[in-house]
Amino acid sequence: MADDRPAPSLRPIGWVRSPLRRPADAPKQGFEGAPNARIQIEPDFLTALDGIEAGQDLLVLTWLHQAKRDVLAVHPRDDLRRPLTGVFATRSADRPNPVGLHRVKVLKIDRSGQLEVQDLEAIDGTPVIDLKPVLGGDR
């Protein structure tokens, strides 16, 4: 990579508020028993929530701030019986750029920019970097 390329920069649009406090407390995927959680959107981005409604499925992109960034291979799902696999072929949180991808259902949204969601396995305090609607298909 050329040294003169600009480095990407990210600005959190919000924060996860969850009873999950440590990565070890979180299920591997949200549908595997994650408690309901909240996403608090920063005031500068409230207008960007226009069009989001309760009942809608969203993709939440997070920055997994407690992940190890020097890991390139893992045993999938931390199962030592499975062979080491490159992190790009897994959903491991540990990876060079720890972007989390979470499919959630919006349960409630209020004017202060707080979304109550189901199936979010991110821990409390995780930065949210984007929200995108799920297009087509079943949950």
Buried (B, 14 or more C-beta within 10 A) or exposed (E): EEEEEEEEEEEBBBBBBBEBEEBEEBEBBBEEEBBBBBBBBBEEBBEBBEEBEEEBBBBBBBBBBEBBEEBEBBBBEEEEEEEEEEBEEBEBBBBEEBBBEBBBBBBEBEEEBBBBBBBBBBBBEBBBBBBEEBEEEEE
